[in-house]
C-alpha cells in the first residue's frame, strides 16, 4: 500500500472522530469544512440528519467583506454562525473539526463562535 495523501489522512481522522462525536437536538454538532476557496460551518442534528444552522463565506452577508479564505474570513463565518444559532435558541454545541488540526482557520472559527455565545 502506498503513502496516503494529506487529504486521505484527514478523511480517516474525520471518520474516526465521527464515531465519537454525535450531535443531538439539544446539543448539535458544529461541523467545519474548508475548501481552497471557502470555509463552511453548520450545526447538525445527527439524530434526524438535519442541518439546523449554516454559514459560509458564500453567504451574502460575508461575501462582500471577504477577498480570500483567510483567518479573518473564518472569524466572520464563526460570528455569523453563532448569531444565527443564538437566534434559534441554540447555546451548547459539540465541536467537530472534521480531521483538521485545531489551528489557523479552524481555531479562528471556533473562537469566534465561542465569543458569539456558543458553548463547547
C-alpha positions as CSV (number, residue, x, y, z in Angstrom):
1,X,0.0,0.0,0.0
2,X,1.4,3.4,-1.0
3,X,1.7,6.5,1.1
4,X,-1.6,8.3,1.9
5,X,-2.2,11.8,0.8
6,X,-2.8,14.6,3.4
7,X,-6.5,14.7,2.5
8,X,-6.9,10.9,2.7
9,X,-5.3,11.0,6.2
10,X,-7.7,13.8,7.1
11,X,-10.6,11.8,5.9
12,X,-9.5,8.8,8.0
13,X,-9.2,11.1,11.1
14,X,-12.6,12.5,10.4
15,X,-14.2,9.1,10.2
16,X,-12.5,8.1,13.5
17,X,-13.6,11.2,15.2
18,X,-17.2,10.9,13.9
19,X,-17.6,7.6,15.7
20,X,-17.3,9.5,19.0
21,X,-18.8,13.0,18.2
22,X,-22.6,12.9,17.9
23,X,-25.0,15.9,17.6
24,X,-28.4,15.9,19.3
25,X,-31.3,18.4,19.0
26,X,-30.3,19.9,22.4
27,X,-26.6,19.9,21.6
28,X,-25.9,19.8,17.8
29,X,-22.6,19.1,16.2
30,X,-20.7,22.2,14.8
31,X,-19.1,20.8,11.7
32,X,-16.3,22.6,9.8
33,X,-15.3,22.1,6.2
34,X,-12.5,24.0,4.3
35,X,-12.1,24.1,0.5
36,X,-9.4,26.0,-1.2
37,X,-11.7,29.0,-1.8
38,X,-14.3,28.9,1.0
39,X,-15.0,27.9,4.6
40,X,-18.2,26.3,5.7
41,X,-19.7,25.6,9.1
42,X,-23.0,24.1,10.1
43,X,-24.9,22.8,13.1
44,X,-26.2,19.3,12.6
45,X,-28.7,17.3,14.5
46,X,-27.4,13.7,13.8
47,X,-30.5,12.0,15.3
48,X,-32.6,13.3,12.4
49,X,-29.9,14.1,9.9
50,X,-30.9,17.8,9.6
51,X,-28.8,20.9,9.3
52,X,-30.2,23.4,11.9
53,X,-28.0,26.4,11.1
54,X,-25.3,27.0,8.4
55,X,-22.9,29.8,7.5
56,X,-20.1,30.1,5.0
57,X,-18.0,32.6,3.1
58,X,-20.6,32.2,0.3
59,X,-23.3,33.9,2.4
60,X,-24.3,37.4,1.1
61,X,-23.6,38.9,4.5
62,X,-20.0,37.9,4.4
63,X,-19.2,37.6,0.7
64,X,-18.6,41.3,0.1
65,X,-16.2,41.6,3.1
66,X,-14.1,38.5,2.1
67,X,-11.4,38.6,-0.5
68,X,-9.8,35.3,0.3
69,X,-10.5,32.4,2.7
70,X,-8.1,33.5,5.4
71,X,-8.3,33.6,9.2
72,X,-10.4,36.8,9.1
73,X,-12.9,35.1,6.9
74,X,-13.1,32.2,9.3
75,X,-13.8,34.6,12.2
76,X,-16.6,36.2,10.2
77,X,-18.2,32.8,9.5
78,X,-17.9,31.8,13.2
79,X,-19.6,35.1,14.3
80,X,-22.4,34.7,11.7
81,X,-23.0,31.0,12.7
82,X,-23.1,31.9,16.4
83,X,-25.5,34.8,15.8
84,X,-27.9,32.6,13.8
85,X,-27.6,29.8,16.4
86,X,-28.4,32.1,19.3
87,X,-31.4,33.5,17.4
88,X,-32.7,29.9,17.1
89,X,-32.1,29.2,20.8
90,X,-29.1,27.0,20.4
91,X,-26.3,27.7,23.0
92,X,-24.5,24.4,23.5
93,X,-22.8,22.5,20.7
94,X,-20.3,19.7,20.1
95,X,-17.3,20.8,18.0
96,X,-16.3,18.6,15.0
97,X,-13.2,19.8,13.4
98,X,-13.5,17.2,10.6
99,X,-10.0,15.9,11.0
100,X,-8.4,19.3,10.5
101,X,-5.8,20.4,13.1
102,X,-7.1,22.8,15.7
103,X,-5.1,25.7,14.3
104,X,-5.4,28.7,12.0
105,X,-8.8,28.9,10.3
106,X,-10.5,26.2,12.3
107,X,-9.3,27.7,15.6
108,X,-10.4,31.2,14.5
109,X,-13.8,30.0,13.6
110,X,-14.2,28.1,16.9
111,X,-13.0,31.1,19.0
112,X,-15.4,33.5,17.1
113,X,-18.3,31.1,17.7
114,X,-17.4,31.0,21.4
115,X,-17.3,34.8,21.6
116,X,-20.7,34.9,19.8
117,X,-22.3,32.9,22.6
118,X,-21.8,29.2,21.8
119,X,-20.5,26.9,24.5
120,X,-18.3,23.9,23.7
